[in-house]
Amino acid sequence: MEFELGKNSIRLWRIRGTLAALLACFVCGIVAALFPIVGIILCIIFIVIYLLYYFWYVPRLFHSSLASLENGRLTWRTGVLFSVRISLRLETILTASISRTPLQSLLGLCTLSVRPVGAPISLRQLAEPDARELLRRIEEAADD
């Protein structure tokens, strides 16, 4: 069974990117007041980076991120420039929990934190019903 990211994860990433861009524009304004040519060049660079992030990176990240639960394995795949694939056997998972930030709650998203033997893994921006279903299946596998 495959679990995709929540549709509002695109909004969340774009909000975060816009907040970072506002900070970058503020810095560019300060630099432009002191060194006009350098400030304008930095501003143009930040605008190009922001537009690439907003219109190219975020949609591709959304479509390349996927969680699946098949044959007793939880697999998490994400990444655009650098692809990451994590696969865990369900019997190695010690605990699993759902958490959410206020912005995630507002958008109906949450984070599923899985703690296997070793380092913890967070599956971010899952739709809340999908995360609850995934958590239920992990708990069922733990009971077996």
N, CA, C and O of each residue as an XYZ file, in Angstrom:
576
protein
N       0.843     -1.173      0.000
C       0.000      0.000      0.000
C       0.895      1.246      0.000
O       1.845      1.331      0.777
N       0.588      2.201     -0.868
C       1.393      3.413     -0.976
C       0.679      4.592     -0.341
O      -0.543      4.719     -0.418
N       1.469      5.452      0.289
C       0.958      6.647      0.944
C       1.707      7.848      0.377
O       2.922      7.965      0.541
N       0.977      8.735     -0.288
C       1.603      9.928     -0.838
C       1.548     11.049      0.186
O       0.839     10.956      1.189
N       2.290     12.091     -0.073
C       2.249     13.264      0.795
C       0.896     13.936      0.672
O       0.205     13.793     -0.337
N       0.522     14.680      1.722
C      -0.717     15.431      1.677
C      -0.635     16.532      0.628
O       0.431     17.108      0.409
N      -1.750     16.821     -0.015
C      -1.772     17.835     -1.075
C      -1.306     19.208     -0.570
O      -0.726     19.987     -1.327
N      -1.558     19.494      0.693
C      -1.168     20.797      1.233
C       0.317     20.896      1.563
O       0.785     21.952      1.989
N       1.062     19.811      1.371
C       2.502     19.896      1.638
C       3.172     20.877      0.677
O       4.163     21.513      1.035
N       2.644     21.003     -0.528
C       3.180     21.993     -1.475
C       3.005     23.395     -0.899
O       3.921     24.215     -0.962
N       1.834     23.667     -0.340
C       1.600     24.983      0.284
C       2.559     25.232      1.438
O       3.117     26.321      1.573
N       2.745     24.210      2.268
C       3.630     24.363      3.422
C       5.053     24.669      2.985
O       5.678     25.579      3.530
N       5.578     23.929      2.010
C       6.939     24.187      1.528
C       7.045     25.563      0.888
O       8.059     26.243      1.042
N       6.001     25.979      0.170
C       6.038     27.302     -0.473
C       5.967     28.413      0.565
O       6.607     29.450      0.396
N       5.206     28.219      1.630
C       5.165     29.216      2.711
C       6.544     29.334      3.348
O       7.038     30.442      3.559
N       7.164     28.209      3.653
C       8.502     28.244      4.257
C       9.516     28.891      3.321
O      10.352     29.681      3.761
N       9.448     28.561      2.039
C      10.353     29.167      1.065
C      10.148     30.662      0.938
O      11.111     31.414      0.782
N       8.887     31.103      1.003
C       8.587     32.532      0.924
C       9.113     33.270      2.144
O       9.623     34.384      2.025
N       8.991     32.660      3.312
C       9.536     33.297      4.518
C      11.056     33.424      4.433
O      11.618     34.441      4.837
N      11.714     32.400      3.914
C      13.166     32.468      3.727
C      13.519     33.534      2.686
O      14.514     34.245      2.831
N      12.699     33.640      1.639
C      12.950     34.642      0.600
C      12.768     36.057      1.147
O      13.501     36.968      0.762
N      11.805     36.245      2.034
C      11.618     37.565      2.647
C      12.838     37.971      3.459
O      13.263     39.126      3.423
N      13.393     37.024      4.184
C      14.609     37.290      4.940
C      15.759     37.635      3.997
O      16.529     38.558      4.265
N      15.877     36.894      2.894
C      16.939     37.162      1.910
C      16.754     38.542      1.278
O      17.736     39.246      1.046
N      15.520     38.935      0.999
C      15.260     40.269      0.430
C      15.624     41.365      1.426
O      16.147     42.409      1.039
N      15.350     41.132      2.692
C      15.725     42.096      3.722
C      17.246     42.283      3.753
O      17.736     43.410      3.825
N      17.982     41.179      3.699
C      19.444     41.242      3.677
C      19.926     41.950      2.415
O      20.855     42.756      2.464
N      19.291     41.647      1.288
C      19.664     42.324      0.032
C      19.435     43.829      0.129
O      20.229     44.614     -0.388
N      18.361     44.230      0.785
C      18.091     45.664      0.967
C      19.171     46.338      1.788
O      19.595     47.451      1.477
N      19.616     45.664      2.837
C      20.694     46.228      3.662
C      21.984     46.326      2.850
O      22.672     47.345      2.893
N      22.308     45.269      2.113
C      23.519     45.274      1.299
C      23.412     46.328      0.199
O      24.392     47.011     -0.096
N      22.230     46.469     -0.412
C      22.037     47.456     -1.481
C      22.195     48.885     -0.969
O      22.648     49.765     -1.701
N      21.818     49.114      0.292
C      21.989     50.457      0.862
C      23.468     50.787      1.026
O      23.867     51.944      0.894
N      24.273     49.784      1.311
C      25.708     50.006      1.507
C      26.502     49.900      0.204
O      27.390     50.712     -0.057
N      26.176     48.890     -0.615
C      26.881     48.637     -1.874
C      25.827     48.379     -2.956
O      25.422     47.231     -3.138
N      25.377     49.393     -3.667
C      24.233     49.243     -4.588
C      24.403     48.149     -5.651
O      23.479     47.361     -5.851
N      25.513     48.075     -6.317
C      25.689     47.079     -7.382
C      25.660     45.663     -6.809
O      24.990     44.786     -7.354
N      26.381     45.441     -5.718
C      26.406     44.109     -5.075
C      25.009     43.729     -4.594
O      24.600     42.578     -4.745
N      24.276     44.672     -4.021
C      22.921     44.413     -3.550
C      21.981     44.026     -4.670
O      21.158     43.126     -4.502
N      22.088     44.687     -5.810
C      21.226     44.368     -6.952
C      21.561     42.976     -7.496
O      20.663     42.198     -7.816
N      22.844     42.671     -7.598
C      23.248     41.345     -8.081
C      22.751     40.255     -7.132
O      22.218     39.240     -7.580
N      22.923     40.460     -5.815
C      22.423     39.482     -4.837
C      20.910     39.328     -4.934
O      20.387     38.219     -4.833
N      20.217     40.430     -5.129
C      18.756     40.393     -5.241
C      18.333     39.572     -6.451
O      17.417     38.755     -6.356
N      18.980     39.777     -7.569
C      18.649     39.010     -8.774
C      18.922     37.522     -8.555
O      18.117     36.678     -8.949
N      20.042     37.205     -7.934
C      20.375     35.798     -7.658
C      19.323     35.174     -6.740
O      18.865     34.062     -7.001
N      18.933     35.874     -5.666
C      17.926     35.340     -4.742
C      16.571     35.174     -5.416
O      15.859     34.211     -5.132
N      16.205     36.084     -6.294
C      14.921     35.972     -6.993
C      14.918     34.754     -7.907
O      13.933     34.017     -7.949
N      15.998     34.535     -8.634
C      16.085     33.365     -9.512
C      16.020     32.079     -8.686
O      15.304     31.147     -9.051
N      16.759     32.021     -7.581
C      16.734     30.839     -6.713
C      15.322     30.603     -6.168
O      14.839     29.471     -6.149
N      14.667     31.676     -5.726
C      13.314     31.554     -5.180
C      12.339     31.040     -6.242
O      11.533     30.156     -5.953
N      12.396     31.571     -7.449
C      11.484     31.126     -8.509
C      11.735     29.669     -8.891
O      10.790     28.920     -9.142
N      13.003     29.267     -8.935
C      13.305     27.860     -9.193
C      12.759     26.970     -8.080
O      12.187     25.913     -8.348
N      12.935     27.395     -6.847
C      12.419     26.643     -5.702
C      10.896     26.538     -5.799
O      10.343     25.447     -5.657
N      10.234     27.630     -6.034
C       8.772     27.706     -5.996
C       8.132     26.900     -7.132
O       7.188     26.144     -6.902
N       8.645     27.061     -8.356
C       7.979     26.477     -9.516
C       8.612     25.185    -10.025
O       7.961     24.450    -10.767
N       9.856     24.881     -9.656
C      10.498     23.672    -10.151
C      10.729     22.657     -9.029
O      10.302     21.509     -9.147
N      11.393     23.059     -7.949
C      11.812     22.126     -6.909
C      10.634     21.575     -6.103
O      10.524     20.363     -5.917
N       9.759     22.456     -5.628
C       8.660     22.012     -4.749
C       7.734     21.011     -5.453
O       7.431     19.976     -4.861
N       7.270     21.263     -6.681
C       6.414     20.248     -7.324
C       7.134     18.914     -7.553
O       6.525     17.853     -7.413
N       8.405     18.957     -7.897
C       9.141     17.715     -8.122
C       9.377     16.959     -6.807
O       9.339     15.729     -6.776
N       9.617     17.698     -5.737
C       9.771     17.054     -4.429
C       8.472     16.372     -4.012
O       8.492     15.272     -3.460
N       7.351     17.023     -4.277
C       6.048     16.446     -3.946
C       5.829     15.130     -4.701
O       5.380     14.144     -4.117
N       6.142     15.118     -5.980
C       5.896     13.929     -6.783
C       6.927     12.832     -6.572
O       6.670     11.673     -6.900
N       8.092     13.179     -6.027
C       9.117     12.150     -5.817
C       9.098     11.568     -4.406
O       9.840     10.626     -4.125
N       8.273     12.101     -3.518
C       8.209     11.608     -2.135
C       7.060     10.617     -1.990
O       5.942     10.872     -2.437
N       7.350      9.493     -1.362
C       6.360      8.430     -1.250
C       6.716      7.504     -0.095
O       7.884      7.167      0.104
N       5.715      7.100      0.655
C       5.884      6.082      1.696
C       5.082      4.862      1.268
O       3.965      4.993      0.766
N       5.646      3.684      1.463
C       4.898      2.473      1.105
C       5.091      1.418      2.191
O       6.106      1.380      2.887
N       4.100      0.583      2.303
C       4.106     -0.498      3.282
C       3.753     -1.778      2.537
O       2.585     -2.040      2.246
N       4.782     -2.576      2.230
C       4.568     -3.795      1.460
C       5.490     -4.902      1.968
O       6.643     -4.651      2.318
N       4.977     -6.106      2.004
C       5.750     -7.292      2.378
C       6.481     -7.128      3.701
O       7.622     -7.569      3.837
N       5.840     -6.502      4.674
C       6.450     -6.342      5.988
C       7.566     -5.316      6.041
O       8.385     -5.344      6.960
N       7.613     -4.413      5.076
C       8.651     -3.378      5.031
C       8.004     -2.015      4.863
O       7.065     -1.847      4.085
N       8.521     -1.046      5.605
C       8.141      0.350      5.455
C       9.241      1.020      4.637
O      10.409      0.996      5.025
N       8.871      1.611      3.518
C       9.845      2.252      2.632
C       9.475      3.710      2.465
O       8.318      4.035      2.197
N      10.450      4.591      2.623
C      10.283      6.037      2.467
C      11.253      6.494      1.390
O      12.459      6.267      1.485
N      10.713      7.140      0.368
C      11.530      7.624     -0.744
C      11.264      9.110     -0.928
O      10.111      9.537     -0.981
N      12.326      9.892     -1.025
C      12.174     11.333     -1.211
C      13.430     11.897     -1.856
O      14.461     11.228     -1.931
N      13.332     13.121     -2.315
C      14.495     13.805     -2.863
C      14.359     14.123     -4.333
O      13.752     13.367     -5.092
N      14.930     15.255     -4.732
C      14.934     15.670     -6.126
C      16.359     15.632     -6.645
O      16.673     14.876     -7.564
N      17.206     16.436     -6.064
C      18.606     16.474     -6.494
C      19.372     15.265     -5.977
O      20.192     14.688     -6.690
N      19.101     14.889     -4.737
C      19.727     13.724     -4.122
C      18.606     12.836     -3.608
O      17.902     13.201     -2.666
N      18.440     11.693     -4.210
C      17.359     10.794     -3.857
C      17.743      9.960     -2.637
O      18.856      9.442     -2.548
N      16.811      9.842     -1.707
C      17.015      9.055     -0.490
C      15.921      7.992     -0.439
O      14.743      8.287     -0.639
N      16.323      6.767     -0.171
C      15.374      5.665     -0.025
C      15.726      4.917      1.247
O      16.829      4.389      1.390
N      14.776      4.878      2.164
C      14.969      4.199      3.441
C      13.956      3.065      3.514
O      12.764      3.276      3.293
N      14.426      1.875      3.820
C      13.550      0.723      3.919
C      13.806      0.033      5.259
O      14.944     -0.282      5.605
N      12.725     -0.194      6.003
C      12.813     -0.820      7.326
C      11.898     -2.036      7.386
O      10.779     -2.012      6.874
N      12.382     -3.086      8.011
C      11.495     -4.195      8.329
C      10.635     -3.762      9.513
O      11.131     -3.127     10.444
N       9.366     -4.099      9.478
C       8.452     -3.653     10.533
C       8.846     -4.175     11.905
O       8.589     -3.515     12.912
N       9.464     -5.347     11.963
C       9.837     -5.885     13.275
C      10.996     -5.126     13.915
O      11.255     -5.296     15.106
N      11.703     -4.289     13.143
C      12.798     -3.492     13.731
C      12.307     -2.168     14.302
O      13.072     -1.451     14.947
N      11.038     -1.835     14.071
C      10.491     -0.570     14.568
C      10.114     -0.730     16.037
O       9.298     -1.578     16.398
N      10.727      0.106     16.878
C      10.452      0.049     18.320
C       9.219      0.867     18.675
O       8.328      0.379     19.371
N       9.162      2.107     18.203
C       8.009      2.974     18.466
C       7.698      3.786     17.227
O       8.546      3.976     16.356
N       6.456      4.262     17.167
C       6.023      5.148     16.097
C       5.025      6.126     16.698
O       4.188      5.748     17.519
N       5.118      7.381     16.287
C       4.205      8.394     16.829
C       3.910      9.444     15.768
O       4.664      9.618     14.810
N       2.805     10.134     15.962
C       2.398     11.205     15.061
C       2.526     12.521     15.807
O       2.097     12.642     16.955
N       3.119     13.503     15.147
C       3.211     14.851     15.724
C       2.881     15.855     14.633
O       2.884     15.526     13.447
N       2.598     17.078     15.044
C       2.300     18.122     14.066
C       2.648     19.484     14.635
O       2.496     19.737     15.830
N       3.110     20.343     13.768
C       3.350     21.731     14.140
C       2.033     22.484     13.957
O       1.116     21.964     13.322
N       1.921     23.694     14.498
C       0.671     24.452     14.297
C       0.339     24.676     12.816
O      -0.825     24.606     12.424
N       1.348     24.943     12.006
C       1.097     25.160     10.579
C       0.668     23.859      9.898
O      -0.193     23.876      9.019
N       1.261     22.734     10.299
C       0.829     21.452      9.761
C      -0.619     21.160     10.157
O      -1.393     20.664      9.339
N      -0.990     21.462     11.397
C      -2.369     21.244     11.845
C      -3.344     22.060     11.016
O      -4.408     21.573     10.634
N      -2.976     23.296     10.742
C      -3.828     24.181      9.959
C      -4.036     23.637      8.542
O      -5.106     23.812      7.960
N      -3.020     22.982      7.995
C      -3.089     22.465      6.625
C      -3.493     20.991      6.559
O      -3.569     20.427      5.468
N      -3.753     20.357      7.709
C      -4.178     18.955      7.725
C      -3.052     17.974      7.459
O      -3.282     16.895      6.913
N      -1.829     18.343      7.842
C      -0.664     17.492      7.643
C      -0.107     17.055      8.985
O      -0.480     17.606     10.021
N       0.775     16.080      8.979
C       1.444     15.668     10.206
C       2.739     14.937      9.862
O       3.018     14.639      8.700
N       3.509     14.659     10.890
C       4.776     13.953     10.747
C       4.665     12.625     11.480
O       4.274     12.582     12.646
N       5.006     11.555     10.800
C       5.052     10.239     11.422
C       6.504      9.958     11.775
O       7.352      9.832     10.891
N       6.790      9.862     13.075
C       8.147      9.579     13.543
C       8.255      8.100     13.873
O       7.482      7.565     14.667
N       9.222      7.456     13.253
C       9.436      6.028     13.441
C      10.807      5.854     14.075
O      11.800      6.390     13.583
N      10.856      5.102     15.167
C      12.127      4.859     15.852
C      12.470      3.376     15.761
O      12.027      2.576     16.584
N      13.265      3.015     14.751
C      13.716      1.624     14.663
C      14.965      1.443     15.509
O      15.406      2.369     16.189
N      15.522      0.264     15.464
C      16.817      0.046     16.093
C      17.800      0.909     15.302
O      17.981      0.697     14.103
N      18.424      1.863     15.952
C      19.304      2.808     15.259
C      18.716      4.214     15.321
O      18.090      4.587     16.313
N      18.915      4.977     14.278
C      18.504      6.378     14.253
C      17.021      6.521     13.916
O      16.495      5.754     13.110
N      16.336      7.505     14.533
C      14.922      7.738     14.229
C      14.741      8.322     12.824
O      15.642      8.963     12.283
N      13.573      8.089     12.253
C      13.240      8.556     10.911
C      11.911      9.297     10.990
O      10.981      8.843     11.656
N      11.823     10.439     10.310
C      10.586     11.222     10.282
C      10.045     11.259      8.866
O      10.750     11.629      7.927
N       8.797     10.873      8.724
C       8.109     10.947      7.441
C       7.223     12.179      7.503
O       6.131     12.137      8.071
N       7.689     13.273      6.922
C       7.034     14.566      7.066
C       6.004     14.814      5.961
O       6.084     14.259      4.865
N       5.033     15.674      6.298
C       4.006     16.175      5.388
C       3.071     15.092      4.858
O       2.569     15.194      3.738
N       2.841     14.065      5.653
C       1.831     13.079      5.279
C       0.457     13.642      5.604
O       0.303     14.401      6.561
N      -0.537     13.274      4.813
C      -1.914     13.634      5.144
C      -2.273     12.901      6.433
O      -1.890     11.747      6.619
N      -2.997     13.558      7.309
C      -3.279     12.979      8.620
C      -3.977     11.623      8.554
O      -3.578     10.717      9.285
N      -5.003     11.434      7.712
C      -5.620     10.090      7.645
C      -4.637      9.008      7.179
O      -4.669      7.883      7.677
N      -3.771      9.349      6.228
C      -2.769      8.382      5.761
C      -1.775      8.042      6.868
O      -1.401      6.882      7.038
N      -1.350      9.057      7.619
C      -0.397      8.819      8.709
C      -1.030      7.939      9.788
O      -0.372      7.053     10.333
N      -2.294      8.181     10.092
C      -2.972      7.359     11.109
C      -3.124      5.906     10.625
O      -2.964      4.970     11.409
N      -3.428      5.725      9.350
C      -3.539      4.376      8.789
C      -2.187      3.673      8.809
O      -2.101      2.495      9.154
N      -1.150      4.384      8.444
C       0.201      3.820      8.461
C       0.615      3.459      9.885
O       1.199      2.398     10.109
N       0.317      4.331     10.850
C       0.618      4.058     12.258
C      -0.144      2.824     12.739
O       0.410      1.994     13.459
N      -1.400      2.704     12.349
C      -2.214      1.554     12.747
C      -1.612      0.254     12.210
O      -1.549     -0.750     12.920
N      -1.176      0.280     10.961
C      -0.583     -0.923     10.362
C       0.755     -1.277     11.011
O       1.072     -2.454     11.183
N       1.530     -0.270     11.367
C       2.800     -0.532     12.073
C       2.521     -1.146     13.432
O       3.203     -2.085     13.842
N       1.515     -0.618     14.141
C       1.168     -1.166     15.460
C       0.634     -2.582     15.338
O       0.918     -3.424     16.190
N      -0.138     -2.861     14.286
C      -0.635     -4.228     14.070
C       0.522     -5.187     13.838
O       0.524     -6.304     14.356
N       1.506     -4.749     13.057
C       2.665     -5.599     12.792
C       3.456     -5.836     14.061
O       4.028     -6.911     14.243
N       3.499     -4.834     14.954
C       4.223     -4.989     16.211
C       3.522     -5.974     17.140
O       4.175     -6.673     17.914
N       2.178     -6.031     17.062
C       1.424     -6.947     17.905
C       1.583     -8.402     17.476
O       1.425     -9.314     18.288
N       1.894     -8.613     16.212
C       2.029     -9.996     15.700
C       3.270    -10.668     16.200
O       3.526    -11.824     15.863
